[in-house]
Amino acid sequence: MDEVSVPTAVASSEQSSELLGYPPEARLLIVNCDDFGMYPAINAAVIESIEEGIATSCSLMVPCPGAPQAMKLLSQRPQIPFGIHLTLVCEMPRIPWGPLSDRERVPSLLDPAGELFSPTPAGRAALLSQAQLDEVELEFRAQIDAVAAAELTPTHLDFHCLADGGRDDILNLTVELATEYGLAVRIWLEPGRQAMRSRRLPVTDNDFLDSFSLDLEGKAARYAQLLRDLPAGLTEWAVHPSLGDKESQTVDGGWLVRRTDYEFLISPQAREVLQQEDITVVDYRTIQRVWSKTVSP
């Protein structure tokens, strides 16, 4: 999964939350459900986590086998904000997916067997060492255009298992694509955050949380404590809910991480703590509005 860290405050003269129109002391939280479209049990849990729980948005993996169902669910729920989880790797050998582009047009994105790389450290390193930027752009555009062809309107771009794209040129390409399509970008590492905020583009003020970083034991209590300790500014959590049903357990070694995420997101405790702590939950529509006003094609 993506690199992970636990939120702490980041010193800055102006926080991204202020760029969004909130006072400096406001605590803003995006709870984004990653991996939407991977398989049906994830799709169902993501929708419930947004409609019934505390999640605020999701990110769609367009090349995955569950993506058609996910896009149908989104078409039936235009109120749900979603991004595109740009996907260059595949970690599910039992439900494999490949690029949307013809393989012969993106050979640098494929391993020696002609498949997408695994997001293991070695797999990511091999991909990033050989990926040609024009082929990355071809595949990213294919994924974005597939969403447009389904008459869906995303809010942002982010990355599956490649933090900030994994390379500076890939991140720069993604920001250019976001500008072209009127979207925001999830950026959560330095120096990318500082570079975007110097352009008055809001990104997370505080360190990013990937739910795969949390221990399973006592996870709900840990989530509740993280909410109580949430610093001022804009924070984002990338969560990964799934129903954890038999299908999940068959195909996904991370199913228990996903199931425990789902259980907390839809729990009364989660909503109660948010209310007690006066935390404002936002989604990428808020971020997108500022990005689209600040940058232009």
C-alpha positions in Angstrom: 0.0 0.0 0.0 1.0 3.7 0.0 3.6 5.0 2.3 2.0 5.9 5.6 2.3 8.3 8.5 0.3 9.6 11.4 -1.0 13.2 11.4 1.0 15.9 13.1 0.8 19.6 12.7 2.9 21.3 10.0 4.2 24.8 10.6 3.1 27.4 8.0 2.4 31.1 7.7 -0.9 30.3 6.0 -2.7 27.0 6.3 -4.7 25.5 3.4 -7.7 25.6 5.6 -7.5 29.4 5.4 -7.3 29.3 1.6 -10.6 27.4 1.8 -12.1 30.3 3.8 -11.9 28.8 7.4 -10.3 30.5 10.4 -6.8 29.3 11.4 -8.1 27.4 14.4 -10.6 25.3 12.4 -10.1 21.6 12.2 -11.0 20.3 8.8 -11.0 16.6 7.8 -11.4 14.8 4.5 -12.2 11.1 4.9 -11.7 9.7 1.4 -12.4 6.1 0.6 -9.7 4.7 -1.7 -10.0 1.7 -4.0 -13.6 2.2 -5.1 -14.1 -0.1 -8.1 -11.7 -2.8 -7.0 -14.4 -5.3 -6.3 -18.1 -5.4 -5.3 -17.7 -5.7 -1.6 -15.5 -2.6 -1.6 -18.1 -0.7 -3.7 -20.9 -1.5 -1.3 -18.9 -0.5 1.7 -17.7 2.7 0.2 -21.3 3.8 -0.7 -22.5 3.0 2.8 -19.5 4.7 4.5 -20.4 7.9 2.6 -24.2 7.8 2.8 -24.5 6.4 6.3 -21.1 7.0 7.9 -18.5 9.8 8.2 -16.7 9.3 4.9 -16.9 12.3 2.6 -15.7 11.2 -0.8 -14.1 8.3 -2.7 -11.5 7.6 -5.4 -12.3 5.4 -8.3 -9.9 2.8 -9.8 -11.0 2.8 -13.4 -9.1 -0.3 -14.7 -10.4 -2.6 -12.0 -13.0 -5.4 -12.6 -15.5 -3.7 -10.2 -15.2 -0.3 -11.9 -18.3 -0.6 -14.2 -20.5 -1.3 -11.2 -18.8 1.5 -9.2 -19.5 4.0 -12.1 -23.1 2.8 -12.2 -23.4 3.5 -8.5 -22.0 6.9 -9.0 -24.3 7.7 -11.9 -27.2 6.9 -9.6 -25.8 9.2 -6.8 -24.5 12.4 -8.4 -24.3 13.9 -4.9 -21.3 11.7 -4.1 -18.0 13.5 -4.8 -15.3 11.2 -6.2 -11.8 11.4 -7.6 -9.9 9.2 -10.0 -7.4 6.9 -8.3 -4.8 6.8 -11.1 -3.7 3.2 -11.3 -0.4 1.9 -12.6 0.0 -1.2 -10.4 -2.0 -4.3 -9.6 -1.8 -6.2 -6.3 -4.7 -8.6 -6.8 -3.6 -11.7 -8.7 -6.9 -13.3 -8.2 -8.8 -10.4 -9.8 -6.2 -9.0 -12.1 -6.5 -5.8 -14.1 -4.3 -4.2 -16.7 -3.9 -0.8 -18.3 -6.8 0.7 -20.2 -4.4 1.6 -23.0 -3.4 -1.1 -25.5 -0.4 -2.9 -24.0 1.7 -2.3 -27.1 1.3 1.4 -26.6 2.5 1.4 -22.9 5.3 -1.2 -22.8 7.3 0.7 -20.2 4.4 0.4 -17.7 4.5 -3.4 -17.9 6.6 -6.1 -16.1 8.5 -8.8 -18.1 5.3 -10.9 -18.2 3.5 -8.0 -19.9 1.3 -7.2 -16.8 1.1 -4.2 -14.5 3.7 -4.3 -11.8 3.0 -5.3 -8.2 3.1 -2.5 -5.7 5.8 -4.2 -3.7 8.9 -2.0 -3.0 10.7 -3.9 -5.8 7.8 -3.6 -8.1 7.3 0.1 -7.6 11.0 0.7 -8.0 11.1 -1.2 -11.3 8.1 0.6 -12.6 9.4 4.0 -11.7 12.8 3.3 -13.1 11.5 2.4 -16.6 8.1 4.2 -17.0 8.2 6.6 -19.9 6.3 9.8 -19.1 4.5 9.9 -22.5 3.2 6.4 -21.8 2.1 7.4 -18.2 0.3 10.3 -19.7 -1.4 8.0 -22.3 -2.7 5.7 -19.5 -3.7 8.5 -17.2 -5.7 10.2 -20.0 -7.3 6.8 -20.8 -8.5 6.5 -17.2 -9.8 10.1 -17.0 -11.5 9.9 -20.4 -13.2 6.6 -19.4 -14.9 8.5 -16.6 -15.9 11.3 -18.9 -17.3 8.8 -21.3 -19.5 7.5 -18.5 -20.8 11.1 -18.1 -19.4 11.3 -14.6 -17.7 14.4 -13.2 -14.7 13.8 -10.8 -13.4 16.3 -8.3 -9.7 15.3 -8.1 -6.9 13.1 -9.1 -4.9 10.9 -6.8 -2.6 7.9 -6.9 -3.0 4.2 -6.1 0.1 2.9 -4.2 2.4 5.6 -5.7 2.6 8.5 -3.2 2.5 11.8 -5.2 3.0 9.7 -8.3 6.4 8.4 -7.2 8.4 10.8 -9.4 8.5 14.5 -9.7 7.7 14.4 -13.4 4.7 12.2 -12.9 3.4 14.6 -10.2 4.0 17.6 -12.5 2.2 15.8 -15.3 -0.8 15.1 -13.0 -1.0 18.7 -11.9 -1.0 19.7 -15.6 -3.8 17.2 -16.3 -5.8 18.5 -13.3 -5.5 22.0 -14.7 -6.7 20.9 -18.1 -9.7 19.0 -16.7 -10.5 21.5 -13.9 -9.7 19.1 -11.0 -7.7 19.2 -7.8 -4.8 16.8 -6.9 -4.2 15.0 -3.7 -0.6 15.9 -2.8 0.7 14.9 0.6 4.5 14.7 0.6 7.1 17.3 0.8 8.3 19.2 -1.3 5.1 18.8 -3.3 2.9 20.3 -0.6 5.1 23.3 -0.2 5.3 23.9 -3.9 1.5 23.8 -4.3 0.9 26.0 -1.3 3.4 28.5 -2.6 0.9 28.8 -5.6 -1.9 29.2 -3.1 -3.3 25.7 -4.0 -4.8 24.0 -1.0 -3.3 20.6 0.0 -3.3 18.9 3.3 -1.8 21.0 6.1 -1.0 18.0 8.3 0.6 14.6 7.7 -1.5 12.2 5.7 -3.0 9.1 7.2 -3.3 5.8 5.2 -5.5 3.4 7.1 -3.2 0.5 6.3 -0.7 2.0 8.8 -2.9 1.4 11.8 -2.8 -1.7 14.0 -5.9 -3.9 13.8 -6.0 -4.4 17.6 -7.7 -1.5 19.2 -8.3 0.2 15.8 -11.6 1.9 16.6 -10.2 3.4 19.8 -7.1 4.6 17.9 -9.3 6.2 15.2 -11.4 8.0 18.0 -8.2 9.2 19.6 -6.9 10.5 16.3 -10.1 12.5 15.9 -9.7 14.0 19.4 -6.1 14.9 18.7 -6.7 16.3 15.2 -4.6 19.4 14.8 -5.9 22.7 13.3 -5.8 23.0 9.6 -6.7 20.5 6.8 -6.1 16.8 7.4 -6.9 13.9 5.1 -7.4 10.3 5.9 -7.3 7.7 3.1 -9.5 4.8 4.3 -10.2 1.5 2.6 -13.6 0.1 3.6 -14.9 -3.2 2.5 -17.7 -5.5 3.7 -15.1 -8.2 4.4 -17.4 -10.9 3.0 -16.3 -14.3 1.7 -15.4 -12.9 -1.7 -13.1 -10.3 0.0 -11.4 -13.0 2.1 -10.8 -15.1 -1.0 -9.2 -12.4 -3.1 -7.8 -9.8 -0.8 -5.1 -10.3 1.8 -6.0 -6.9 3.3 -9.6 -7.6 3.8 -9.5 -7.3 7.6 -8.0 -3.8 7.4 -10.8 -2.9 5.1 -13.5 -4.5 7.3 -12.3 -2.7 10.4 -12.2 0.6 8.5 -15.8 0.0 7.4 -17.0 -0.8 10.9 -15.6 2.4 12.4 -16.7 4.6 9.6 -20.4 3.6 10.0 -20.3 3.4 13.8 -22.2 5.8 16.0 -18.9 6.4 17.9 -17.3 8.0 14.8 -20.1 10.5 14.3 -20.3 11.3 18.1 -16.6 12.1 18.3 -16.7 14.3 15.3 -19.6 16.3 16.9 -17.9 16.4 20.3 -14.7 17.7 18.8 -16.4 20.3 16.5 -14.5 18.9 13.5 -15.7 20.0 10.1 -15.7 17.3 7.5 -15.2 18.5 3.9 -14.7 16.8 0.6 -12.7 17.5 -2.6 -15.4 19.7 -4.1 -14.2 22.3 -1.6 -10.6 21.8 -2.7 -11.5 21.7 -6.4 -13.2 25.1 -6.3 -10.1 26.8 -5.2 -7.8 24.9 -7.5 -10.0 25.7 -10.5 -10.1 29.4 -9.6 -6.3 29.6 -8.9 -5.0 27.7 -12.0 -6.2 27.9 -15.6 -5.2 25.9 -18.7 
